Amino acid sequence: MSHTTRESPPPLRVAALYRFARLPDYADYRAPLDALCRRHGIKGSLLLASEGINGTVAGTPEGIAAVIAHIRALPDCADLDVKYSGAATMPFHRMKVRLKREIVTMGVAGIDPLDSVGTYVAPQDWNALIADPDTIVIDTRNDYEVAAGTFQGAIDPQTQSFRDFPGWFRAERERLLGQGKPPKVAMFCTGGIRCEKSTAFLKAEGVDEVFHLKGGILRYLEEIPEAESLWQGECFVFDQRVTVGHGLTPGSYGLCHACRRPVSAGDRRSPLYEDGVSCAACHGERSEEQRASARERHRQERLARARGTAHVGAAMERTPPD
């Protein structure tokens, strides 16, 4: 008699979250939130600012539930946007709760998504919008993220930081929008937070028909079947999983622990790639002395892993998203 076996769910839950909210006393929330995360063995990164909260954390389902409940109890955070996925192993090295000026850094004064923001588009309606010839589609993420995957026909601003986006748009505005009736502008990012700011920025710049993907790429990949998807490639995430694919399954990319950029199997075959030291993208950005230092640090990390201990110089995750 045959028995059907089901795959066990991943033991850890990953929660990518954000909420724009007015938190004038945000500094007061840091210590209790940090203590709660540590009590439950949660690891990851959370950013607090007067404009809200942003971050990604991982832990047991019970621990993550406790942290989410705590955050939802903060002022105006009951409608916290959370996207869940699973992980077989802990994708973060440590827990960080940081105080920031912005929960996603654009660096343009007066941009407030609570006052003005683009029109949200559900994942189920996204394909029709970006297939419309009267729509231009802009990927608001950074160049190393776009390299891993993006939507068909999307414009890549080739920015190295979200701070570069306003200058890029102002420089390219005439080319993008033309002289006649302006097109609709559809924008997307990993989880939705950068689009809150970028659509608010475009509205402030006088662009009326601005749309963004609700829940970002992560919700699209979670909800849209691969056979119906217009997504090409994988989605870079800011933890040790590096990328995810449709259904939020782990992707195929590794991470260059020198520059924190994603590296494909082809990238790892480059003569400029050395594990823990450099990849083709960052080899020319570092001196031989810096590469030698990275080589020694990587050797110490390998020894620490073999002993079952954490090396103090272990590579840290990027703080999402910048």
C-alpha positions as CSV (number, residue, x, y, z in Angstrom):
1,M,0.0,0.0,0.0
2,S,1.5,3.3,-1.1
3,H,1.4,6.4,1.1
4,T,1.4,10.0,-0.2
5,T,4.0,12.1,1.6
6,R,3.8,15.8,1.8
7,E,6.9,18.0,2.0
8,S,7.3,19.6,5.4
9,P,7.0,23.4,5.4
10,P,10.3,25.3,5.8
11,P,11.0,25.6,9.6
12,L,11.6,29.3,9.5
13,R,9.3,32.1,8.4
14,V,10.7,35.3,6.7
15,A,8.6,38.5,6.9
16,A,9.3,41.4,4.7
17,L,7.4,44.4,6.1
18,Y,6.9,48.1,5.9
19,R,4.4,50.8,6.9
20,F,4.5,54.5,6.3
21,A,3.1,56.1,9.5
22,R,3.7,59.2,11.4
23,L,5.9,58.2,14.4
24,P,7.3,61.3,16.0
25,D,8.4,59.2,19.0
26,Y,10.0,56.5,16.9
27,A,13.2,56.4,19.0
28,D,11.2,55.2,22.0
29,Y,10.1,52.1,20.1
30,R,13.6,50.8,19.3
31,A,14.6,49.2,22.6
32,P,11.3,47.3,23.3
33,L,11.2,46.0,19.7
34,D,14.9,44.9,19.8
35,A,14.4,43.1,23.1
36,L,11.3,41.3,21.8
37,C,13.2,40.1,18.7
38,R,16.1,38.8,20.7
39,R,13.8,37.1,23.2
40,H,12.2,35.1,20.3
41,G,15.5,34.4,18.5
42,I,14.5,36.7,15.6
43,K,17.2,37.9,13.2
44,G,17.2,40.4,10.4
45,S,17.0,44.2,10.1
46,L,14.3,46.7,11.0
47,L,14.5,50.5,10.4
48,L,12.5,53.0,12.4
49,A,12.0,56.6,11.4
50,S,9.5,59.4,11.9
51,E,7.9,58.3,8.6
52,G,7.4,54.6,9.7
53,I,9.0,51.2,9.8
54,N,10.7,48.9,7.2
55,G,12.7,45.7,7.2
56,T,12.9,42.0,6.9
57,V,13.2,39.5,9.8
58,A,13.2,35.7,10.1
59,G,12.5,33.2,12.8
60,T,10.1,30.6,14.0
61,P,6.5,31.2,13.0
62,E,5.6,31.8,16.6
63,G,8.4,34.4,17.0
64,I,7.5,36.2,13.8
65,A,3.9,36.3,14.8
66,A,4.8,37.9,18.1
67,V,7.0,40.6,16.4
68,I,4.3,41.4,13.8
69,A,1.6,41.7,16.5
70,H,4.0,44.1,18.4
71,I,4.5,46.3,15.3
72,R,0.8,46.4,14.4
73,A,0.2,47.8,17.9
74,L,2.4,50.8,17.2
75,P,0.5,54.0,16.2
76,D,-1.1,53.8,12.8
77,C,0.6,50.5,12.0
78,A,-2.4,48.1,12.2
79,D,-2.4,47.9,8.4
80,L,1.3,46.9,8.3
81,D,2.2,45.5,4.8
82,V,3.8,42.0,5.3
83,K,4.9,39.5,2.8
84,Y,5.8,36.0,4.1
85,S,8.1,33.3,2.7
86,G,9.9,30.4,4.1
87,A,13.6,29.5,4.7
88,A,15.2,26.2,5.4
89,T,18.1,27.9,7.3
90,M,18.4,31.3,9.0
91,P,19.0,33.8,6.2
92,F,20.5,36.5,8.6
93,H,23.5,36.6,10.8
94,R,22.2,39.0,13.5
95,M,19.4,41.3,14.6
96,K,19.5,45.0,14.0
97,V,16.9,47.7,14.9
98,R,18.2,51.0,13.6
99,L,17.0,54.6,13.8
100,K,17.1,56.4,10.5
101,R,16.0,59.7,8.9
102,E,14.0,57.8,6.3
103,I,12.9,54.2,6.2
104,V,13.8,54.2,2.5
105,T,16.3,56.8,1.6
106,M,15.4,59.0,-1.4
107,G,16.9,62.3,0.0
108,V,14.2,64.6,-1.4
109,A,12.6,66.9,1.2
110,G,8.8,67.0,1.4
111,I,8.0,63.6,-0.2
112,D,5.3,62.0,1.9
113,P,3.5,59.0,0.6
114,L,0.8,59.6,3.3
115,D,-0.1,62.8,1.5
116,S,0.1,61.8,-2.2
117,V,1.0,58.5,-3.8
118,G,0.4,56.6,-7.1
119,T,-2.5,54.3,-7.8
120,Y,-2.0,50.8,-6.5
121,V,-2.4,47.9,-9.0
122,A,-3.1,44.4,-7.8
123,P,-0.8,41.6,-9.1
124,Q,-3.8,40.2,-11.0
125,D,-4.2,43.5,-13.0
126,W,-0.5,44.2,-13.5
127,N,0.0,42.3,-16.7
128,A,-2.7,44.2,-18.5
129,L,-1.3,47.6,-17.4
130,I,2.3,47.0,-18.5
131,A,1.2,45.4,-21.8
132,D,-0.7,48.6,-22.7
133,P,1.3,50.4,-25.4
134,D,0.4,53.7,-23.7
135,T,2.2,52.7,-20.5
136,I,5.9,53.0,-19.8
137,V,7.3,50.6,-17.1
138,I,10.1,51.7,-14.8
139,D,12.1,49.4,-12.5
140,T,12.9,51.6,-9.5
141,R,15.5,49.2,-8.1
142,N,19.3,49.3,-8.3
143,D,21.4,48.0,-11.2
144,Y,22.6,44.9,-9.3
145,E,19.0,43.9,-8.6
146,V,17.8,44.5,-12.1
147,A,20.6,42.3,-13.4
148,A,19.0,39.2,-11.7
149,G,15.6,39.8,-13.2
150,T,12.9,42.3,-14.2
151,F,9.6,42.6,-16.1
152,Q,9.4,42.4,-19.9
153,G,9.9,45.8,-21.4
154,A,10.8,47.6,-18.2
155,I,13.2,50.6,-18.3
156,D,16.3,50.1,-16.2
157,P,17.5,53.5,-14.7
158,Q,20.9,51.8,-14.0
159,T,21.1,53.5,-10.6
160,Q,23.5,52.3,-7.9
161,S,21.3,53.7,-5.1
162,F,17.7,54.8,-4.7
163,R,19.0,58.3,-3.9
164,D,20.0,58.4,-7.6
165,F,16.4,57.9,-8.8
166,P,15.2,61.5,-8.6
167,G,18.1,62.9,-10.6
168,W,17.7,60.1,-13.2
169,F,14.0,60.9,-13.7
170,R,14.6,64.7,-13.9
171,A,17.4,64.2,-16.5
172,E,15.3,61.7,-18.5
173,R,11.8,63.2,-18.1
174,E,11.5,64.7,-21.6
175,R,12.6,61.5,-23.3
176,L,10.4,59.4,-21.1
177,L,7.2,61.4,-21.2
178,G,7.5,63.2,-24.6
179,Q,5.8,66.3,-25.8
180,G,2.3,65.2,-26.5
181,K,-0.2,63.4,-24.1
182,P,2.1,61.9,-21.5
183,P,2.0,58.1,-21.1
184,K,0.9,56.3,-18.0
185,V,3.8,55.5,-15.8
186,A,3.9,52.1,-14.0
187,M,6.7,51.4,-11.5
188,F,7.7,48.5,-9.4
189,C,10.2,47.4,-6.8
190,T,10.9,44.4,-4.5
191,G,8.2,44.8,-1.9
192,G,6.5,48.0,-2.7
193,I,8.2,50.5,-0.4
194,R,10.4,52.2,-2.9
195,C,7.4,52.6,-5.2
196,E,5.5,54.4,-2.5
197,K,8.3,57.0,-2.5
198,S,8.9,57.1,-6.2
199,T,5.3,57.5,-7.2
200,A,4.9,60.2,-4.5
201,F,7.9,61.9,-6.1
202,L,6.5,61.7,-9.6
203,K,3.2,63.2,-8.4
204,A,5.1,66.0,-6.8
205,E,6.9,66.5,-10.2
206,G,3.5,67.0,-11.8
207,V,3.0,63.5,-13.4
208,D,-0.7,62.6,-12.9
209,E,-1.1,59.0,-14.2
210,V,1.3,57.1,-12.0
211,F,0.7,53.5,-10.9
212,H,2.7,50.9,-8.9
213,L,2.5,47.2,-8.2
214,K,0.9,46.6,-4.9
215,G,3.0,44.3,-2.7
216,G,5.9,44.6,-5.2
217,I,7.6,41.8,-7.1
218,L,7.4,39.5,-4.1
219,R,3.6,39.5,-4.1
220,Y,3.5,39.1,-7.8
221,L,5.7,36.1,-7.8
222,E,3.7,34.6,-4.9
223,E,0.3,35.1,-6.5
224,I,0.8,34.9,-10.3
225,P,1.3,31.4,-11.8
226,E,4.6,31.1,-13.8
227,A,2.7,30.2,-16.9
228,E,0.9,33.6,-16.8
229,S,3.8,35.7,-15.6
230,L,5.6,38.5,-17.4
231,W,8.5,38.4,-15.0
232,Q,11.9,37.3,-16.4
233,G,14.6,35.9,-14.2
234,E,14.8,36.0,-10.4
235,C,14.2,38.6,-7.7
236,F,17.1,39.8,-5.6
237,V,16.3,39.8,-1.9
238,F,18.3,41.4,0.9
239,D,19.3,38.3,2.8
240,Q,21.3,35.1,2.4
241,R,18.8,33.5,0.1
242,V,20.1,36.1,-2.5
243,T,17.2,35.6,-5.0
244,V,13.8,34.0,-5.2
245,G,11.7,32.8,-8.1
246,H,8.0,32.1,-8.8
247,G,6.2,30.9,-5.7
248,L,9.0,32.6,-3.7
249,T,11.2,29.4,-4.1
250,P,14.9,29.9,-3.5
251,G,16.7,31.1,-6.6
252,S,20.0,30.1,-8.3
253,Y,22.2,33.1,-7.5
254,G,25.0,33.3,-5.1
255,L,26.4,36.4,-3.4
256,C,29.7,38.1,-3.8
257,H,30.6,38.5,-0.2
258,A,33.0,41.3,-1.1
259,C,30.5,43.7,-2.8
260,R,27.2,42.1,-1.8
261,R,26.1,41.8,-5.5
262,P,24.3,38.7,-6.8
263,V,26.4,36.4,-8.9
264,S,25.1,33.8,-11.4
265,A,26.7,30.4,-12.2
266,G,28.2,32.2,-15.3
267,D,29.6,35.0,-13.1
268,R,31.3,32.4,-10.9
269,R,33.1,31.0,-13.9
270,S,34.8,34.4,-14.6
271,P,38.5,34.5,-13.9
272,L,37.9,37.6,-11.9
273,Y,35.6,35.8,-9.5
274,E,37.2,34.5,-6.2
275,D,34.9,33.4,-3.5
276,G,34.8,35.9,-0.7
277,V,37.2,38.2,-2.5
278,S,35.9,39.6,-5.7
279,C,33.6,39.1,-8.7
280,A,33.8,40.6,-12.2
281,A,31.7,43.6,-11.1
282,C,33.8,44.6,-8.2
283,H,37.3,43.3,-9.1
284,G,38.3,46.7,-10.6
285,E,36.9,48.6,-7.6
286,R,39.4,47.2,-5.1
287,S,43.1,47.3,-4.8
288,E,45.3,44.2,-4.5
289,E,45.7,45.1,-0.8
290,Q,42.0,45.1,-0.3
291,R,41.6,41.8,-2.0
292,A,44.3,40.3,0.1
293,S,42.5,41.5,3.2
294,A,39.2,40.1,2.0
295,R,41.0,36.8,1.2
296,E,42.3,36.5,4.8
297,R,38.9,37.4,6.3
298,H,37.2,34.8,4.1
299,R,39.8,32.2,5.3
300,Q,39.1,33.1,8.9
301,E,35.3,32.8,8.3
302,R,35.8,29.3,6.8
303,L,37.8,28.2,9.8
304,A,35.1,29.6,12.1
305,R,32.4,27.8,10.3
306,A,34.4,24.6,10.5
307,R,34.6,25.1,14.3
308,G,30.9,25.8,14.5
309,T,31.4,29.4,15.7
310,A,30.6,32.8,14.2
311,H,33.5,34.9,13.0
312,V,33.3,38.5,14.1
313,G,34.1,39.7,10.6
314,A,31.3,37.6,8.9
315,A,29.8,39.4,6.0
316,M,26.7,41.3,6.9
317,E,23.5,41.6,4.9
318,R,22.6,44.7,3.0
319,T,20.1,46.9,4.8
320,P,17.0,46.8,2.7
321,P,16.3,48.6,0.5
322,D,18.6,51.4,-0.5
